[in-house]
């Protein structure tokens, strides 16, 4: 009847608003995403209603995916990772890392303000930060690592560009998007870039070739959809970033 229909519509509208609010926070958590936010409409026409069987994920989760952007399925999900919340705000900006791992005498030679030096070097680096295996985002922020490999399950994903679909990850490392007409690229959030770097040689404490101190700051920020830069002395693995807005339990 009409009353039941109205109630269902109201529930769908509430679900839509909740997801949209979560996505706004995810976009604005990254400075690069904030710059592009005005060009992206997170309105009611994005198709973000969760299909039956999915439960909304809050906060938004993030997948680090590897694969042919034109593919709809693959066998390498064992190389994918999952962040259970936005890694950006928990990351370490490159300037802070360099200042913290540089001796006080060296910092003084850069003629920085003494008060700035004191406050910068007093910030400890988080325990998760490993200079022999680290991830960077599009703004040269060293991010906490995701959980590798991504747990098997059924996720509802989007890139915030008008399309969303189900993603199945199996225990054997295979993955598949529910909608065969679309690809990994279609559910990739282009402003969010991510790459994993592993120095080719043994690192010394505080830095070394291939580590964060080898990063060229002039290579950042990376444009939306761009390829993450190489770091001298390190191997690189690029990831596509997907938003997880729902999951089957």
MARKOL-568355 format. One record per residue (C-alpha): residue in one letter; x, y, z. Coordinates in steps of 0.25 Angstrom, whole numbers, plus 5000, padded with zeros to 4 digits. Example, Ala and Ser with C-alpha at 12.3 -4.5 7.8 and 13.67 -1.06 7.14 Angstrom:
BEGIN
A504949825031/S505549965029/
end
This chain:
BEGIN
X500050005000/X500450154999/X500850165014/X501750045013/X502350095000/X502650235006/X503250165018/X504150085009/X504550205001/X504850285014/X505750165019/X506550165005/X506650315006/X507250305020/X508250205015/X508650285004/X508950405013/X509750325022/X510650265011/X510750405005/X511150465018/X512250355020/X512750385006/X512850535008/X513750505020/X514550405012/X514750505001/X515150625010/X516050545019/X517050555007/X517550695003/X517650654989/X516250594990/X515750724996/X516250804984/X515450714975/X514250704983/X513550824976/X513650754963/X512950624969/X511550614972/X511150524983/X509650534981/X508450444981/X508750404966/X510050324969/X509350194971/X509950174985/X508750094990/X509249964996/X508649844990/X507849744998/X508849655007/X509849765009/X510049845022/X510649985022/X512149995026/X512450115035/X513450165035/X513750155020/X514750055017/X515850055006/X516349944997/X517749954991/X517649874978/X518549824968/X518149784954/X517849814940/X516949944941/X516149884929/X515849754936/X514649704943/X515249584950/X516649534954/X517449434962/X518349524970/X517449574982/X518549514991/X519349634987/X518149734991/X518049805004/X516949865013/X516949985022/X515849985032/X515750135032/X516450245024/X517950235025/X518150385021/X517950445035/X518850345042/X519950365032/X521350435034/X521650545024/X522950535018/X523450665024/X523150615038/X523850485035/X525150545030/X525150645041/X524950535052/X526050445046/X527050555044/X528050595055/X527850725062/X529150775057/X528750745043/X527450815045/X528050935051/X528950955038/X527650965030/X527451095037/X526051065042/X525451135053/X525851075066/X524451065072/X523950995059/X525150895060/X524850865074/X523450835072/X523650755060/X524750665065/X523950635078/X522850565070/X523150415071/X522950335058/X521850225059/X522250085062/X521550035049/X522550115040/X523550035033/X524550105025/X524949965018/X523449945013/X522550065013/X521350125005/X521250265000/X519950344996/X519850454985/X520350554995/X521550484999/X520950445012/X521450315018/X520250235021/X520050115031/X519949985023/X518649915020/X518349775025/X519049685015/X518349605009/X516949655008/X516049565015/X515149475007/X513749535006/X512649604998/X512849754998/X512049874991/X513049964985/X513050104978/X514050204973/X513150314976/X512950344961/X511550304959/X511650154959/X511650044970/X511549894970/X511849764978/X513249704979/X513549564982/X514849524988/X515049374990/X515949294999/X516849244987/X517149394983/X516149404972/X515349534971/X514149574962/X513249694960/X511749664960/X511449744948/X512249684936/X512049814928/X512949894937/X514449884941/X515349914952/X515550054947/X514150084948/X514150064963/X515550134965/X515550264973/X516550344964/X516950454973/X517450354983/X518750294978/X519650194986/X520950114984/X521750024992/X523250034992/X524349934996/X525749984996/X526649884988/X527849894998/X527949885013/X527450005021/X528250075032/X527550135044/X526850265040/X526950255025/X527750205013/X527650184998/X526250144994/X525650195007/X524750315010/X525950405010/X526150374996/X524750424992/X524750544982/X523750644988/X523650714974/X522950584969/X521750614978/X520550634978/X520150534968/X519050574959/X517750494959/X517850364952/X519350384950/X520450284952/X521250294966/X522650334964/X523850244965/X524850254977/X526250234974/X526750104980/X525450044982/X524449954975/X523050004974/X521649944973/X520450034969/X519050014975/X517750054971/X516850104983/X515450064984/X514350114995/X513650005002/X512250055006/X511649915009/X511849775012/X511149645013/X511249575027/
end
